[in-house]
Amino acid sequence: MNRRKRRNTAEPKKPFSTKAYVAAGVAGGSLVICVGILLWSVSVAGNTPPLAGGISFLAMLAAMVSFFVGAGIFRDQTYNKQSRLMGLIVPSFAFVVWISIYVAGLVIG
């Protein structure tokens, strides 16, 4: 019998995931808003208008959504691992920052 070896030819991975980069960008923007609102709050001695709280809450929701999108993309094996990690690490960091600020506000205030 003449048996041929089957070669495991893996398809080349796509270089980057657009969804992962968008998730990282949204989370990065959320962190920029976080730092901006924190600096603004410090400069006015904590007397920020309620609009700042609303903007912060929407930025926190954006970070949460980008975290779940990044986690979903991380499971997709058709893209390069570095781009998938970018789409998971940045939103994870933003999510942790926002949750820690929220919990600190509950504990302190």
N, C-alpha and C positions, 0 to 999 in steps of 0.2 A: 504494500500500500504506500502510495505516495501522498504523504500528508504535508500540507503547507502550513507554515506557522502563520498564525493570525497576528497581524501587527496592530498594536494599540495606537492607532493614529488619532490623536486628540485634535479637535478643531482648535485653531488658534483663538485665543481669547481676544475679545474686543478691547481696545486700549483704554477706554474710559466710559463711565456711565453718566449720562447727562442728569439723570434723576439724582444720583449720589452727589454730584456737584451742586445741583440746585438745593438739595437738602442742606448741604454744608454752607452754602451761601445764605440761605434763610436763617440758619442757626447763627451764623456769624453776624448777620444784620441784627438779629435778636440780641446778641451780646453787646453790639455797639449801642443799641437803644438802652440796654440795661446800664451800661457805663454812663451814658448821657443823662439818663434820668437820675442815677445816683449822684452824679456831680451837680446836677441842677438842684436836687434836694439838699445837698450839703451847702450850696451857695445861698439858698434862701432859708436856711436854718430849719428845714423840714416843713415849711409852709407851702408846699406845692399844691396846685389846684387839683381837683378830682380828675381832670382830663389826663393828667400825668399817670394816675393810677389806672385809668382805662387803657391808655397806650401801653403801659407796662404789662397789663393783663393780656392784651392781644399779642404782645411780643412773646410772652410766656407760652401762650397757646400755639403760636407759630413754632416755637422751639420744640414743643411736645409733638406736634404733627411732623416736623422734620425728623425728629428722633424715630418715630414709628416708620416713616418712609425710608429712612436710612437703614433701619433694621431689616425692613423687607428687601431692600436692594442688596444687603449684605449676604443674604441667602442665595442670591442669583449667581450661579457659578460661570455665567457666560462672559462676565466682565473681569478685567484685571483686578487683582486683589487690592492694590494700592488705592485705586479709585473707590472701591467699595469700603475700604477702611476710612478714607476721608469722609465718606458719607455717613459713617457710623460714629467716629470719634468726635468730630466737631459738634454734631447735634447732641451726643451724650454729655459732653462737657457743658453745653448751654442748658440742657435739661437739668443737670445737677446744680448748676449755679442758680437757676431760677427757683428750683424747689427749695434749695437751702435758704435763699432770701425770703421766700414765702414762709417757711417754717420759722426762721428767725423773727420775722414780723409777728407771727402768731405767739411765739414764746415771749418776746420782749413787750409787745404792745398789747 
